[in-house]
Amino acid sequence: MVCAALMMIRGVRISAWTGVVLEVLSIGAILLVCTMVLLHHGFSLAPLMPTGITVQQVVSGMVLATLGFVGFESAACLSVEAKDPQRTIPRAVTGSALLAGALYLYASYAQIVGFGGADNLAADATPLNTLADGLGVHWLALGIDLGAVASNFACVTGSLTAASRVLRSMGESQLVHRKMAATHPIRKTPHVAIILLSVAALIAAIGLGASGINELDVYSYTGTLGTFGYMIAYMLMGLGIPILVRRLAPQTSVTVAAVVGVTVALCLAYVFYRNVYPIPAWPAALMPWIFLAVLLAAAAWYFAGPARIARRQTREASLPAEPAPEPAR
């Protein structure tokens, strides 16, 4: 965490390129195993024609499946620091979604073929390692483990980079303390926000690790809470698409934008609903209520913002002005 924070403070270019290199190595190992599996077992149409899967099972799994895609839009947080953001940011966002989707489809297909079915795949905690060992390339299993560690490091830097820019914008809007908007005098990065978020993430990681909760359960609980937040944000963005198109291109018809935006919002709303009702088993049943409490607290803080800013301005205006320095003699 310390290395990640220092890297992000030094500049987004360093952290971005580090993340790219680490992810390329990790994805390369995954693609190598998947390709070797398909060459060994051959191609099959069975994974493309699944049987016995209900709509409820698909909807229930979509929350954690969405978690695998969230963050593809993080490049938008760097629009202020990017060169030619009108061109590079849309390319980065679209390319991230397409490449991630292609990787997930290819890896899922190859693993189902390698295990002879989705049930066997679901029963294995480390499927890629198992496939590598089965092919006799034990060194590649070690490479996958190292790649997973590298990928997690890249995920930390990417997540904190995006979150620190959001926190800086909140500081500029005075939704949080104005010091959150401070930038490094030399690097021009939001170092205060980066340090605060890194410390908070480290405390949360240590606390969850010491709680005795199973690692997979920690991933499931925190991932569910985080994905609920992303889903609400994506729903609002879907509903806001026609409004944005109307503002940016008044001469353009908003019909297609409205259809796409409303469809996205309705699909995500249905997924959210089916993960809340029927009520899931304990303690997963607590997750929606915890998320709702956080959402209401954040909404209350936001709507109380104007009054809070007004009180701060009144308090600052009532302070005596600092005396002007005496002229030099």
JOWOQUI-V191940 format. One line per field, one symbol per residue. psi: psi as a letter, one per 30 degrees, with the letter a starting at -180 (. if undefined). A space follows every 50 residues. Layout:
psi->???
This chain:
psi->eeeeeeeeefkfeeeeeeeeeeeeeeeeeeeeeeeeeeeefllkfeffil lgkleeeeeeffefeeeffkffgffffgeeflkhffeeeeeeeeeeeeee eeeeeeeeeeeeeefgleeeeffkfieeeeeeeffgiefeeeeeeeeeee eeeeeeeeeeeeeeeeeeeeeefgfakffffklkfefglieeeeeeeeee eeeeeeeeeffgkkeeeeeeeeeeeeeeeeeeeeeeeeffeeeeeeeeif fkkgeeeeeeeeeeeeeeeeeeeffekkkllkgfffeeeeeeeeeeeeee eeffeeeeeeeeeeeeffkkkkkkkkkk.
